[in-house]
């Protein structure tokens, strides 16, 4: 949490409201989302001594550059085996992971995603690499994203599928699947994770 928790809360509230407004199906839903935006603006205006209307306009206009989304993935090893999940949406295999939430620290985001998609409690111990997710074949069609791949240590839990995963398995490193899930995980990501696991001194890679 930052030294100004009210600003973190307001940012998260604004992000939720903006998303709710985008997907609103009727005027009633849009009205409720607008009220949440007003509340977020009121928090910042009160604590930041700023005009409410100016803050509200900034929240809805999204000034500045459009920035990439952030995808987090966790590489979890068990001896000479690597944990992968099968994506329900396309049937491909990938490291467990997904989008980071607004206000969430990167290591907490990947720990949450691994638990949600695979049922394991983990601790992020190293950053394996930072990748431009759009510089691969079959990349995201509508928006730009960066991928953060973390080496994670399993702490407990049981392998469990989720609404987004149809299968969860540890694979021997000598027999990793080839049917990977589009832009989520590539052979390069797999190899970087294996190299990082084998060499603790290996530096973080990045695009």
Long-range contacts (C-beta under 8 A, 24 or more apart in sequence): 4-47, 6-43, 6-44, 6-47, 7-44, 7-47, 7-48, 8-103, 9-43, 9-103, 10-40, 10-41, 10-43, 10-44, 11-40, 11-102, 11-103, 12-101, 12-102, 12-103, 13-39, 13-40, 13-43, 14-40, 14-41, 14-59, 15-102, 15-103, 16-102, 18-59, 18-60, 18-62, 68-133, 68-143, 68-144, 68-145, 68-146, 69-99, 69-143, 69-144, 69-145, 69-146, 70-99, 70-100, 70-106, 70-109, 70-145, 70-146, 70-148, 71-97, 71-98, 71-99, 71-100, 71-133, 71-145, 71-146, 71-147, 71-148, 71-184, 72-97, 72-98, 72-99, 72-100, 72-106, 72-109, 72-110, 72-113, 72-147, 72-148, 72-149, 72-150, 73-97, 73-110, 73-113, 73-147, 73-148, 73-149, 73-150, 73-184, 73-185, 73-189, 74-110, 74-111, 74-113, 74-114, 74-122, 74-124, 74-149, 74-150, 74-152, 75-128, 75-149, 75-150, 75-151, 75-152, 75-193, 75-196, 75-197, 76-114, 76-118, 76-120, 76-122, 76-152, 76-153, 76-154, 77-151, 77-197, 78-154, 78-170, 80-172, 80-173, 80-174, 81-170, 81-171, 81-172, 81-173, 82-170, 82-171, 82-173, 82-176, 82-190, 82-193, 82-194, 83-118, 83-120, 83-154, 83-168, 83-169, 83-170, 83-171, 84-168, 84-169, 84-170, 84-171, 84-176, 84-177, 84-185, 85-117, 85-118, 85-161, 85-165, 85-167, 85-168, 85-169, 86-165, 86-166, 86-167, 86-168, 86-169, 86-181, 87-164, 87-165, 87-166, 87-181, 87-184, 88-163, 88-164, 88-165, 88-166, 89-164, 90-181, 90-182, 91-166, 91-179, 91-181, 92-179, 92-180, 92-181, 92-182, 92-184, 92-185, 93-177, 93-179, 93-180, 93-181, 93-185, 94-180, 94-181, 94-184, 94-185, 95-149, 95-184, 95-185, 95-189, 95-193, 96-165, 96-168, 97-184, 98-164, 100-148, 106-148, 106-150, 107-150, 110-148, 110-150, 110-152, 111-152, 114-152, 115-157, 116-162, 116-164, 117-162, 117-164, 117-165, 117-168, 118-159, 118-160, 118-162, 118-165, 118-168, 119-157, 119-158, 119-159, 119-160, 119-161, 119-162, 119-168, 120-154, 120-155, 120-156, 120-157, 120-158, 120-159, 121-154, 121-155, 121-156, 121-157, 122-152, 122-153, 122-154, 122-155, 123-152, 123-153, 123-155, 124-150, 124-151, 124-152, 125-150, 125-151, 125-152, 125-153, 126-150, 126-151, 126-196, 126-204, 127-151, 127-204, 128-192, 128-193, 128-196, 128-204, 128-205, 129-189, 129-192, 129-204, 129-205, 129-206, 130-204, 130-205, 130-206, 130-207, 131-188, 131-189, 131-206, 131-207, 132-207, 133-183, 134-183, 135-207, 136-183, 136-186, 138-182, 138-183, 139-183, 140-183, 147-189, 149-189, 149-192, 149-193, 151-193, 151-196, 151-197
